[in-house]
Amino acid sequence: MSTTLQHPLDDPRADPFEVAAAAAADIAERTGVERHDIALTLGSGWAKAADLIGETVANIPATDVTGFSKPALAGHVGSLRSILLPSGKRALVIGARTHYYEGHGVRRVVHSVRTAAATGATIMILTNGAGGIKPNWMPGTPVLISDHLNLTADSPLEGATFVDLTDLYSARLRGIAKSIEPGLDEGVYTQFRGPHYETPAEVQMVKSIGGHIVGMSTALEAIAARQAGMEVLGMSLITNLAAGIQTTPLSHAEVLEAGQVAEPVISALLARIVGAL
Ligand code: 8IG
């Protein structure tokens, strides 16, 4: 009797890049689009951008693609969309993010990014909903990620793989975003493991070590994107002020609501940025 592995990336002998190549082949077959140029992971608050950037040519359930897990959260759409941009470029929109806090390991967290690279994408746009430390960032403010602090104590890189992260969040792409919206602020994204939010003391620590945004997703993905040779644009929607900066308790419902209110505005902004790439 043979045992069936639950997930191809759970086999420690599996090569994650081969699994990503298999996923890219699934995407080509299911969408009819051989290669993509740009990939976007749309986090909470950003999903509507998919409707605004171009013409959707295929929308497939992520579960049809090798290595993709079922979405953990309602509100996180588990689909992959192939979009034809007005420029003629092809965008792959990943509406299925696996978070580190789900406990499936970092290989599964970055599988979508590696898959995007395997489809040919050279630009990876990572978006998220996050907490803000600058008190002037009202809920609903979009912020460019200028750099990150990875406080997960983990890495998607395995073995002696030394990858330079000096210009991880591409200054070129940030410049394009600012040419579209000169008022966009920037900040250092700090990834915690979650799923609990920070204590006020942790938020003060982040502030004192140079962080401005707190979240649970993007740093590990950005590292994998850079390893794969992609240029990274990171954007956070500030849905709440971080614990202790805002004096009232954080609630997931409030975070979702702030995201919904801001969604049309920030999605339109992202669509304009994508149009300029
Ligand atoms: I939305 O305040 C959202 N995600 N770590 N802290 C962390 N993640 C978040 C927060 C927050 N808000």
Boltz pocket constraint, residues with backbone or C-beta under 6 A from the ligand:
constraints:
  - pocket:
      binder: B
      contacts: [[A, 44], [A, 129], [A, 130], [A, 131], [A, 132], [A, 190], [A, 192], [A, 194], [A, 196], [A, 197], [A, 198], [A, 214], [A, 215], [A, 216], [A, 237], [A, 239], [A, 240], [A, 241], [A, 242], [A, 243], [A, 250], [A, 255]]
      max_distance: 6.0
